[in-house]
């Protein structure tokens, strides 16, 4: 799925407003490039 990074997090090296490819890992977590990230920082597009 495509997600957009919308909420800044100090440990995430993403650019706000950019789109990324992600997979749903489990409730509240996304898998992006082999790493887990909090779903609350992203918006599904």
PyMOL Python script that loads the backbone (N, CA, C, O; Angstrom):
from pymol import cmd

cmd.read_pdbstr("""\
ATOM      1  N   UNK A   1       0.843  -1.177   0.000  1.00  0.00           N
ATOM      2  CA  UNK A   1       0.000   0.000   0.000  1.00  0.00           C
ATOM      3  C   UNK A   1       0.882   1.232   0.000  1.00  0.00           C
ATOM      4  O   UNK A   1       2.037   1.170   0.422  1.00  0.00           O
ATOM      5  N   UNK A   2       0.361   2.332  -0.461  1.00  0.00           N
ATOM      6  CA  UNK A   2       1.086   3.593  -0.425  1.00  0.00           C
ATOM      7  C   UNK A   2       0.649   4.378   0.806  1.00  0.00           C
ATOM      8  O   UNK A   2      -0.540   4.462   1.115  1.00  0.00           O
ATOM      9  N   UNK A   3       1.632   4.953   1.505  1.00  0.00           N
ATOM     10  CA  UNK A   3       1.346   5.779   2.676  1.00  0.00           C
ATOM     11  C   UNK A   3       2.102   7.094   2.538  1.00  0.00           C
ATOM     12  O   UNK A   3       3.132   7.168   1.866  1.00  0.00           O
ATOM     13  N   UNK A   4       1.577   8.126   3.183  1.00  0.00           N
ATOM     14  CA  UNK A   4       2.213   9.444   3.184  1.00  0.00           C
ATOM     15  C   UNK A   4       2.630   9.759   4.618  1.00  0.00           C
ATOM     16  O   UNK A   4       1.838   9.617   5.550  1.00  0.00           O
ATOM     17  N   UNK A   5       3.873  10.184   4.786  1.00  0.00           N
ATOM     18  CA  UNK A   5       4.414  10.544   6.098  1.00  0.00           C
ATOM     19  C   UNK A   5       3.848  11.901   6.495  1.00  0.00           C
ATOM     20  O   UNK A   5       4.150  12.908   5.854  1.00  0.00           O
ATOM     21  N   UNK A   6       3.023  11.940   7.554  1.00  0.00           N
ATOM     22  CA  UNK A   6       2.313  13.170   7.905  1.00  0.00           C
ATOM     23  C   UNK A   6       2.622  13.693   9.306  1.00  0.00           C
ATOM     24  O   UNK A   6       2.349  14.859   9.590  1.00  0.00           O
ATOM     25  N   UNK A   7       3.178  12.871  10.184  1.00  0.00           N
ATOM     26  CA  UNK A   7       3.445  13.302  11.566  1.00  0.00           C
ATOM     27  C   UNK A   7       4.914  13.051  11.885  1.00  0.00           C
ATOM     28  O   UNK A   7       5.362  11.905  11.883  1.00  0.00           O
ATOM     29  N   UNK A   8       5.672  14.126  12.162  1.00  0.00           N
ATOM     30  CA  UNK A   8       7.104  14.026  12.389  1.00  0.00           C
ATOM     31  C   UNK A   8       7.409  13.159  13.608  1.00  0.00           C
ATOM     32  O   UNK A   8       6.714  13.228  14.621  1.00  0.00           O
ATOM     33  N   UNK A   9       8.449  12.347  13.497  1.00  0.00           N
ATOM     34  CA  UNK A   9       8.944  11.512  14.598  1.00  0.00           C
ATOM     35  C   UNK A   9      10.463  11.635  14.589  1.00  0.00           C
ATOM     36  O   UNK A   9      11.081  11.514  13.531  1.00  0.00           O
ATOM     37  N   UNK A  10      11.073  11.874  15.745  1.00  0.00           N
ATOM     38  CA  UNK A  10      12.500  12.174  15.794  1.00  0.00           C
ATOM     39  C   UNK A  10      13.410  11.010  15.386  1.00  0.00           C
ATOM     40  O   UNK A  10      14.585  11.246  15.105  1.00  0.00           O
ATOM     41  N   UNK A  11      12.928   9.786  15.341  1.00  0.00           N
ATOM     42  CA  UNK A  11      13.753   8.644  14.954  1.00  0.00           C
ATOM     43  C   UNK A  11      13.511   8.168  13.531  1.00  0.00           C
ATOM     44  O   UNK A  11      14.107   7.179  13.104  1.00  0.00           O
ATOM     45  N   UNK A  12      12.651   8.851  12.793  1.00  0.00           N
ATOM     46  CA  UNK A  12      12.319   8.411  11.442  1.00  0.00           C
ATOM     47  C   UNK A  12      12.998   9.315  10.415  1.00  0.00           C
ATOM     48  O   UNK A  12      12.884  10.539  10.488  1.00  0.00           O
ATOM     49  N   UNK A  13      13.702   8.712   9.461  1.00  0.00           N
ATOM     50  CA  UNK A  13      14.396   9.466   8.414  1.00  0.00           C
ATOM     51  C   UNK A  13      13.542   9.575   7.161  1.00  0.00           C
ATOM     52  O   UNK A  13      13.974   9.198   6.072  1.00  0.00           O
ATOM     53  N   UNK A  14      12.335  10.089   7.317  1.00  0.00           N
ATOM     54  CA  UNK A  14      11.428  10.290   6.198  1.00  0.00           C
ATOM     55  C   UNK A  14      11.219  11.784   5.988  1.00  0.00           C
ATOM     56  O   UNK A  14      11.535  12.591   6.863  1.00  0.00           O
ATOM     57  N   UNK A  15      10.688  12.146   4.830  1.00  0.00           N
ATOM     58  CA  UNK A  15      10.387  13.538   4.518  1.00  0.00           C
ATOM     59  C   UNK A  15       8.879  13.729   4.611  1.00  0.00           C
ATOM     60  O   UNK A  15       8.115  12.994   3.985  1.00  0.00           O
ATOM     61  N   UNK A  16       8.449  14.727   5.400  1.00  0.00           N
ATOM     62  CA  UNK A  16       7.019  14.992   5.550  1.00  0.00           C
ATOM     63  C   UNK A  16       6.376  15.234   4.194  1.00  0.00           C
ATOM     64  O   UNK A  16       6.914  15.966   3.364  1.00  0.00           O
ATOM     65  N   UNK A  17       5.232  14.620   3.977  1.00  0.00           N
ATOM     66  CA  UNK A  17       4.485  14.780   2.738  1.00  0.00           C
ATOM     67  C   UNK A  17       4.891  13.831   1.629  1.00  0.00           C
ATOM     68  O   UNK A  17       4.227  13.783   0.593  1.00  0.00           O
ATOM     69  N   UNK A  18       5.959  13.074   1.815  1.00  0.00           N
ATOM     70  CA  UNK A  18       6.410  12.128   0.786  1.00  0.00           C
ATOM     71  C   UNK A  18       5.658  10.810   0.896  1.00  0.00           C
ATOM     72  O   UNK A  18       5.214  10.421   1.976  1.00  0.00           O
ATOM     73  N   UNK A  19       5.522  10.125  -0.245  1.00  0.00           N
ATOM     74  CA  UNK A  19       4.815   8.849  -0.301  1.00  0.00           C
ATOM     75  C   UNK A  19       5.814   7.687  -0.230  1.00  0.00           C
ATOM     76  O   UNK A  19       6.886   7.743  -0.832  1.00  0.00           O
ATOM     77  N   UNK A  20       5.450   6.645   0.505  1.00  0.00           N
ATOM     78  CA  UNK A  20       6.299   5.467   0.674  1.00  0.00           C
ATOM     79  C   UNK A  20       5.471   4.202   0.504  1.00  0.00           C
ATOM     80  O   UNK A  20       4.260   4.207   0.726  1.00  0.00           O
ATOM     81  N   UNK A  21       6.134   3.120   0.109  1.00  0.00           N
ATOM     82  CA  UNK A  21       5.491   1.804  -0.003  1.00  0.00           C
ATOM     83  C   UNK A  21       5.561   1.125   1.356  1.00  0.00           C
ATOM     84  O   UNK A  21       6.627   1.077   1.969  1.00  0.00           O
ATOM     85  N   UNK A  22       4.444   0.602   1.831  1.00  0.00           N
ATOM     86  CA  UNK A  22       4.389  -0.025   3.148  1.00  0.00           C
ATOM     87  C   UNK A  22       3.497  -1.261   3.105  1.00  0.00           C
ATOM     88  O   UNK A  22       2.672  -1.434   2.209  1.00  0.00           O
ATOM     89  N   UNK A  23       3.695  -2.109   4.107  1.00  0.00           N
ATOM     90  CA  UNK A  23       2.822  -3.259   4.323  1.00  0.00           C
ATOM     91  C   UNK A  23       2.288  -3.178   5.743  1.00  0.00           C
ATOM     92  O   UNK A  23       2.996  -2.749   6.654  1.00  0.00           O
ATOM     93  N   UNK A  24       1.046  -3.588   5.930  1.00  0.00           N
ATOM     94  CA  UNK A  24       0.479  -3.654   7.281  1.00  0.00           C
ATOM     95  C   UNK A  24       1.158  -4.794   8.016  1.00  0.00           C
ATOM     96  O   UNK A  24       1.123  -5.933   7.551  1.00  0.00           O
ATOM     97  N   UNK A  25       1.775  -4.510   9.158  1.00  0.00           N
ATOM     98  CA  UNK A  25       2.467  -5.553   9.919  1.00  0.00           C
ATOM     99  C   UNK A  25       1.524  -6.150  10.959  1.00  0.00           C
ATOM    100  O   UNK A  25       1.260  -7.353  10.953  1.00  0.00           O
ATOM    101  N   UNK A  26       1.026  -5.311  11.838  1.00  0.00           N
ATOM    102  CA  UNK A  26      -0.012  -5.686  12.790  1.00  0.00           C
ATOM    103  C   UNK A  26      -0.681  -4.408  13.255  1.00  0.00           C
ATOM    104  O   UNK A  26      -0.321  -3.327  12.788  1.00  0.00           O
ATOM    105  N   UNK A  27      -1.620  -4.495  14.140  1.00  0.00           N
ATOM    106  CA  UNK A  27      -2.376  -3.333  14.605  1.00  0.00           C
ATOM    107  C   UNK A  27      -1.446  -2.205  15.058  1.00  0.00           C
ATOM    108  O   UNK A  27      -0.706  -2.349  16.032  1.00  0.00           O
ATOM    109  N   UNK A  28      -1.496  -1.074  14.334  1.00  0.00           N
ATOM    110  CA  UNK A  28      -0.719   0.097  14.719  1.00  0.00           C
ATOM    111  C   UNK A  28       0.691   0.170  14.170  1.00  0.00           C
ATOM    112  O   UNK A  28       1.413   1.123  14.464  1.00  0.00           O
ATOM    113  N   UNK A  29       1.103  -0.810  13.379  1.00  0.00           N
ATOM    114  CA  UNK A  29       2.479  -0.846  12.865  1.00  0.00           C
ATOM    115  C   UNK A  29       2.517  -1.092  11.365  1.00  0.00           C
ATOM    116  O   UNK A  29       1.726  -1.868  10.830  1.00  0.00           O
ATOM    117  N   UNK A  30       3.451  -0.417  10.692  1.00  0.00           N
ATOM    118  CA  UNK A  30       3.673  -0.598   9.265  1.00  0.00           C
ATOM    119  C   UNK A  30       5.089  -1.095   9.030  1.00  0.00           C
ATOM    120  O   UNK A  30       6.011  -0.745   9.767  1.00  0.00           O
ATOM    121  N   UNK A  31       5.253  -1.904   8.011  1.00  0.00           N
ATOM    122  CA  UNK A  31       6.561  -2.410   7.615  1.00  0.00           C
ATOM    123  C   UNK A  31       6.997  -1.669   6.356  1.00  0.00           C
ATOM    124  O   UNK A  31       6.363  -1.785   5.307  1.00  0.00           O
ATOM    125  N   UNK A  32       8.093  -0.899   6.469  1.00  0.00           N
ATOM    126  CA  UNK A  32       8.626  -0.131   5.352  1.00  0.00           C
ATOM    127  C   UNK A  32      10.108  -0.449   5.237  1.00  0.00           C
ATOM    128  O   UNK A  32      10.869  -0.223   6.179  1.00  0.00           O
ATOM    129  N   UNK A  33      10.520  -0.970   4.092  1.00  0.00           N
ATOM    130  CA  UNK A  33      11.930  -1.322   3.847  1.00  0.00           C
ATOM    131  C   UNK A  33      12.514  -2.191   4.950  1.00  0.00           C
ATOM    132  O   UNK A  33      13.661  -1.988   5.349  1.00  0.00           O
ATOM    133  N   UNK A  34      11.748  -3.154   5.449  1.00  0.00           N
ATOM    134  CA  UNK A  34      12.242  -4.098   6.437  1.00  0.00           C
ATOM    135  C   UNK A  34      12.277  -3.583   7.865  1.00  0.00           C
ATOM    136  O   UNK A  34      12.772  -4.275   8.754  1.00  0.00           O
ATOM    137  N   UNK A  35      11.764  -2.386   8.104  1.00  0.00           N
ATOM    138  CA  UNK A  35      11.738  -1.804   9.443  1.00  0.00           C
ATOM    139  C   UNK A  35      10.297  -1.505   9.849  1.00  0.00           C
ATOM    140  O   UNK A  35       9.444  -1.251   8.998  1.00  0.00           O
ATOM    141  N   UNK A  36      10.031  -1.537  11.155  1.00  0.00           N
ATOM    142  CA  UNK A  36       8.695  -1.242  11.668  1.00  0.00           C
ATOM    143  C   UNK A  36       8.575   0.224  12.065  1.00  0.00           C
ATOM    144  O   UNK A  36       9.482   0.800  12.666  1.00  0.00           O
ATOM    145  N   UNK A  37       7.434   0.814  11.717  1.00  0.00           N
ATOM    146  CA  UNK A  37       7.155   2.206  12.044  1.00  0.00           C
ATOM    147  C   UNK A  37       5.727   2.324  12.554  1.00  0.00           C
ATOM    148  O   UNK A  37       4.854   1.541  12.177  1.00  0.00           O
ATOM    149  N   UNK A  38       5.499   3.306  13.411  1.00  0.00           N
ATOM    150  CA  UNK A  38       4.157   3.519  13.966  1.00  0.00           C
ATOM    151  C   UNK A  38       3.206   4.033  12.886  1.00  0.00           C
ATOM    152  O   UNK A  38       3.511   4.978  12.159  1.00  0.00           O
ATOM    153  N   UNK A  39       2.057   3.389  12.805  1.00  0.00           N
ATOM    154  CA  UNK A  39       1.062   3.751  11.779  1.00  0.00           C
ATOM    155  C   UNK A  39       0.539   5.175  11.984  1.00  0.00           C
ATOM    156  O   UNK A  39       0.130   5.819  11.017  1.00  0.00           O
ATOM    157  N   UNK A  40       0.544   5.677  13.221  1.00  0.00           N
ATOM    158  CA  UNK A  40       0.000   7.001  13.513  1.00  0.00           C
ATOM    159  C   UNK A  40       0.768   8.127  12.806  1.00  0.00           C
ATOM    160  O   UNK A  40       0.242   9.233  12.677  1.00  0.00           O
ATOM    161  N   UNK A  41       1.983   7.872  12.354  1.00  0.00           N
ATOM    162  CA  UNK A  41       2.787   8.886  11.671  1.00  0.00           C
ATOM    163  C   UNK A  41       2.524   8.931  10.163  1.00  0.00           C
ATOM    164  O   UNK A  41       3.095   9.759   9.454  1.00  0.00           O
ATOM    165  N   UNK A  42       1.667   8.046   9.684  1.00  0.00           N
ATOM    166  CA  UNK A  42       1.412   7.941   8.252  1.00  0.00           C
ATOM    167  C   UNK A  42      -0.080   7.993   7.958  1.00  0.00           C
ATOM    168  O   UNK A  42      -0.909   7.667   8.808  1.00  0.00           O
ATOM    169  N   UNK A  43      -0.407   8.412   6.727  1.00  0.00           N
ATOM    170  CA  UNK A  43      -1.784   8.413   6.253  1.00  0.00           C
ATOM    171  C   UNK A  43      -1.823   7.518   5.013  1.00  0.00           C
ATOM    172  O   UNK A  43      -0.997   7.663   4.112  1.00  0.00           O
ATOM    173  N   UNK A  44      -2.766   6.612   4.974  1.00  0.00           N
ATOM    174  CA  UNK A  44      -2.917   5.755   3.793  1.00  0.00           C
ATOM    175  C   UNK A  44      -3.448   6.580   2.641  1.00  0.00           C
ATOM    176  O   UNK A  44      -4.375   7.375   2.800  1.00  0.00           O
ATOM    177  N   UNK A  45      -2.845   6.378   1.470  1.00  0.00           N
ATOM    178  CA  UNK A  45      -3.290   7.163   0.312  1.00  0.00           C
ATOM    179  C   UNK A  45      -4.092   6.313  -0.651  1.00  0.00           C
ATOM    180  O   UNK A  45      -4.547   6.810  -1.681  1.00  0.00           O
TER     181      UNK A  45
END
""", "prot")
cmd.dss("prot")
cmd.show_as("cartoon", "prot")
cmd.util.cbc("prot")
cmd.orient("prot")
